[in-house]
Amino acid sequence: MFQLFVLADFLYFPKDKSEYIPATISLAVFMILAFITMRIIIKVSKRQEEKAKEFEEQLMKNQSVQKDSH
């Protein structure tokens, strides 16, 4: 019972629905920024993966050359 009373203080539903507009705008802005950030992270990750594969291939090639020379 006490929990419901405490949680009721945080619930606020305005009668004037125009108060939702700033919240909607800020939600949209943050969602767009989150999407852009995620796309940037994915692009950087793919680039790093390609560099790691190239580096791994280079190491394998060097190892095979060293084995052949011994």
Contacts in CASP RR format, 6 or more apart in sequence:
PFRMAT RR
TARGET T0000
AUTHOR 0000-0000-0000
METHOD contacts of the structure
MODEL  1
MFQLFVLADFLYFPKDKSEYIPATISLAVFMILAFITMRIIIKVSKRQEE
KAKEFEEQLMKNQSVQKDSH
14 20 0 8 1.000
END
